[in-house]
């Protein structure tokens, strides 16, 4: 009852927004054009079968957006994939380094990346243990993407952990009939540069193809010392005939990224004597800071980096048995290994962070005597390692007849990850063998799921969709955690996730759809670290949509109601490696309306707007503040702006020349679930200019494309991400507890540019 009451109250309060959105929709429809275009989803290629089990088509009752290789290429100048998705509906992106290269992330419908499912060729990519997606390990991967689909909400059943805000499934390059080569280079602000070489042999003997890519991306970052060095590769061999496609794919690379994950914390920055004004000192990076024993700053440690390598090996076999049946088998092995290297400065950790990490007893050592003085803490350098193996088996079968399309599938995965730390240099402590492990633990996860999906065409107007999935997860840890505490988890979860929907074809130009989907999702490693009693989250997602397409004009409207039980919402806090922390929120909901359109004003000029309006609420929020419990009743869910909008003004005066003005608005949002004033992020409005020009020579090169991108042309000073924390002060005034609040921010770059040229031959 509290949830229903809250929904009714909020619906009445925000009804005006819905009316405004409806007016916008009516205005857009008035601009519809009459030219017919072909629906590209009608033709099914063997390559597409790799992802069919986790994708939906244009008529499905699932809210989704597609992005093609050609659309990606227009802005593919070295920035990570989240930046290339920035202008899709309900998407908010961020970058630790501020320039879109390195550690980047995105939230869709306000839901964190830990609750977004990502697959590559149907293979789960999201980290099995942390559930996060580390795009930094996919340097220049956009150059090897054939297309991708973003499903908002629960979406269809997928492989890996459940989707609570969205799923992103990526299809890598398809096989090529003709031999080709490609050289691409780009340069830009902050000494950013990308160098890419691609090749394809084309089909040899009409059956075999080998294709590959080598890339190198470098950037100094907008934030001080937030440098990034990404070296990556992609290689695939294909065998194809009329009914068979076998692909062996390997990709991966190495990232070396200077740590900037602590953002800009005015309180800490003031404590070290630095200017705490965000607007005047927004590029300051506290990572790697060093002091002498008297508290005087001496510089920064040069190698305060994340150094991680990840290699993926995939084998896919698609077989079309006859006109009705086809099968797919996918195998995957991923090997990841690397470390965070940190300079532990005794003065900084002891006197500013008030942490015990620099103490001898933390490392299991006894105090020592130096010149008659007892030494109990010191400077040292540590590396915290991750070394993991990930195995996946996917299998699916598809039966397709005139009126029915059935897919049966299963996915089985095993993750084995070692976590350990070593000291590689120490100011004292001869008792500590350098390179020895001062902590060591292991995490193992088994994930098994089966699903069946059916699309049934009742008649020329009505199409039904059903989807049933059962998923079992076992997660077990052992050993010592990085804080030197015993970390033991042994959990088993079984989830049942039904989904159903209906699409109604009103006429040739209009479809309506309605769907219901349930998702369940397990906590991640960080969740168990912060709360051993953390609970899995459950979501019931209701979607209602309208798709209109007439000629080159299209308009989509979608409303959703996402009802959560024990949603794992971002708490606003981060841990000691910058990872966001989450907490169960009891009952909560997200209610929203998403609109998007393609409006051809003339043959040369097109408008492509989208708008997302939402209400995101925790039904009841209780906090401990100044030593007393406070019931705040209903509060906004952290990191969930009520308005997210984007627009593209696209002008193509001649065939091979295109100008685009790309705009993005994100409304204000809170970084906490308590609506604390200190945790508020202001709204921001940014504009980018994108220009592409292609020359088609008659010899040597098939095409030469020049691309320019100027980001944030009006130099908006904005922040799209940050963190909020509190701690109780019971020592300043003994007997009195005062809650101290703090916040940190990740400033994004002002005006910056990237210029590139791509030669295809």
Phi, psi and omega in degrees: 000319178302323181293316180296319178297317181295320178299315181299316181298315183289322178302315180295321183295326188250016180301326181300326179296318180297320179296320178297316180297320178297322177296320177298319180298317180298318178298318181296318181297329180295342182263011184298146178253173189247000182283132181274142174234157183281137176280114186290351182276354184290324182270126180255122179262158176300323178302321184292338181297334179305326185244003184300325183296337182244006181248169175234161179258181188298336183264359183289150179277040181239132181284124185204164174224144178247147178228124185268168178302319182294320178292321179296319186298333184296334180235014183276084182240017177124342179289155184289165183304319178305323179293328179286343178262004190301330186261012172279159183300139173067016183261133172234127183246161178209162181216125179300317182279352174087353186239007176084009178234131182112229177280107179235163180204171177213152172237137180239125187058029178080002184266137186291164180295336178292346178246018177249127180273132178233129176233150175237115186056034179084354180270130179301132176254327180307136183302129187295331186266312180274343183067004179273167176243117183258089183296338180298338178275003179240052181305127179056026180295335179302334179287350179241020181259126175282314174192168176215159179230133175251117175258125180266148186084206180290320182071198179275165177300137182226176180267144182091196183294153187292155179266123182249345175229328181188163168232142179238113177244131190247134173251125181280174186313134173282166177290153184246137177288324187251147175292146181202165174218158182210134174235127182227132178223142175217153181219155179187196183302156178061030179058034180279141180203149179225134178230123185227136173234129179232155176209159171213136177282348192070176181286116177267133185055029178065010184224329191246138176221142172236131181219154181196174180209143169235135183221151173221125178237133178228144175202140175281343182080154176288318178287145180309130174061011181276058186282158179221135173228114184239119175244128187215164180214160175211130181216132178219145172240135185233142167240131184218138164222196187299329186234004184228137169225119175242127182232130169250120186235134171225139179207161179163199181161188184231134175241135172237110189233124177291135189290126174225027188279356177268358174060206182246101180258103184304323181295312179293321181293323176293325182294336179263008176083018179259155180298117184273006181282117186299316184290331181271342188223035193291345181266000183294137179235120184276351182301134176077014184294146183229144178229159168272182185292344179265002178088015176271132179292133181245353179141205181226147179285130187291331189248037177281076193233160164262122181235106189220140177235141181219131179234134182242139177230119182235144173229125182235137177229111176253130182228125173265107186285314176203196182292346182250325190249140171214155182227159177216134173234133178230132177241145181214141167227128178240131177241118179238140178201142179167185188210160165259124177258130186225137171270116179267102181272121186302314183295315182297312183290323185279321190255344181244313178274345184052045180252151179266010185297337182268001183278149179300318183295334176298324181269005179077029182248157175270149175305154178237163179251123179235115180053041177082001181250135177280123181254122182242357179209166186195168168278142172202169178242129180235156171237129176251116191261149165235131179221108190221154176235141184221123182241138181221139169234121174244143175213140178210155175228141184234126173246126184226123176234191186301315188249356185221145178226111183247138175229129175243138183207163175214154178219135179227128180222154177223128179241136178223111185234128175264136176240122179206158181233148178220147176263124183255348175203143179217142179294322177228212171066064176293343179289345185262107178296123181297136182090351178284156183271121179268350166209157181201129179211174183217146173231132179232141182218130173246133184228121180229132179217150172228146180211159171220138182230144179220134170242120185239124179270104183293314177202194183293346183249327190249132176229128181256150180226133176224148187205120179237133179223138169241132183226133177240133182231132173236126182232128184220133177238161177209162174092200186254137179274176184294338176271011178068020174262154176292129184236103184234117176231136175215093186235144176229129181233139171235125185240141172246122187235090178274152178214146179207151180197167180219136174244130180244119178273103182290316174200191184296339186254347189226131173236144173239147179216154175219143181210158173228139178213141174247141176225146173232146184213136182280157173291162178258183184300314180298325178299315180291327178296319183277336181205101181301339182262016180302147184246153175293158181254151180230141181226133169247117189246122177247128182233140177223123187219164178223128176242125179240132177216124177216112185066225179274359179268137174217152179212129177237134175231134182218133173244149182217152172227115182248111182258122185250148167237119182060041176305135177273088182271154174296130180278344186102337182275160172235159177268191188281003170238024173078006180280136180291143180258154183231163178211152175293141184243013182068228177274136177205167179206159172231126180237125186209166176226127180240130180234138174211150184208156167238116188240103177280102181288315173223182178294335182259341190236127182229142174249132182230081182267156165214152185216134176234121176246133184210159172235125186230111191227138160274128185293322179216129180234123178243132179229159175258112185223130182053037175080008181227148177280136179234133176263108181273001182059237185270132179224159175293142174288138182302144176059040182229083178295147180281341181226127172225123183222152177213159179205147173232124171259111188247123180237124181236090185293326176225173190305312190254016180235129181220134175245136178226134170253115185253122184241146180218130175237131175233124181289171180296153182210158177258145175269357178236165176269006180253005181056034178296135182303321182294339184267005184279132170258129181291156174294158177213156182222114182241157180222134178238153173242130181235128180233133174230138178220127184243132174253139179242088181294161181271350180213162178068293184258140173288320177200155172231119183245127175256133183231135175231140179221120174248114182268143174054059188296338179262012173057043178295129175269104187224162179228126181252357183202161179180199178209159183222138181214160175224156169210153183269126177262107179243016183244335179296313175238093183308134181091352179237133178256124176240129179275124179259132181254150176211160181210152175230158187223152176246090182296142178256157188295149170283210181301129178208164187220161171219135178233137182213162176222136180236124180249121180246130180219000000 
